[in-house]
Amino acid sequence: MGAELLTGDPLFAARRLLGAELTGRGVRAVIVEVEAYGGPPDGPWPDAASHSFRGAGGRNLVMFGPPGRLYTYRSHGIHVCANVVCGHDGVAGAVLLRAAAVSAGTEVAARRRGPAVRPVALARGPGNLCSALGIAMEDNGIDLFDVDSPVRLTLGDAVPGVDGPRVGVSKAADRRWRFWVAGRGEVSAYRRSPRAPVPGTSD
């Protein structure tokens, strides 16, 4: 099962990624929380919160396909975050990996994250997930389904999830485009951006 199972609607791809296995540089983890992101106004999934909203250029070119590639960026100029590209080639769409449960390589992940971090929190939050799995900015554009890639994705059976607003976005803040596996301690807490409009007034 490869990238063809993620191609298309970012919401479908986001749900499909729950329960998938992510392997990166000596650590294996199960994805338990994600967020869907669309593209420019003239695309099928206009999304003002997406890095691709203003069109293709620079690093975000990866978001315009082909699907199954990794898009990396720095949050607040500090933390590396990772997305799985899902749109058709030339059409932007991606899914942010927000949290995962480390299933192998716990010691490696703990060395990267620090001795004070509890196992349940090793890959909680998009920046921590990348840190735990050794995902770097240089991984931008790699094929997650290539067996030789340093970061790989393996899809399994779909896992049921619940949905809610995305975390920390100031635009399109009320869209229920975040999905997570209920009851998992690895899932991050919801925080609404202080720059977002009053709840119920943001597309």
Secondary structure by P-SEA (a helix, b strand, c coil): cccccccccaaaaaaaaccbbbbcccbbbbbccbbbbbbcccccccccccccccccccccccccccccbbbbbbccccbbbbbbbccccccbbbbbbcbbbbccaaaaaaaaaccccccccccccaaaaaaaacccccccccccccccccbbbbbcccccbbbbbbccccccccccccccccccccbbbbbcccccccccccc
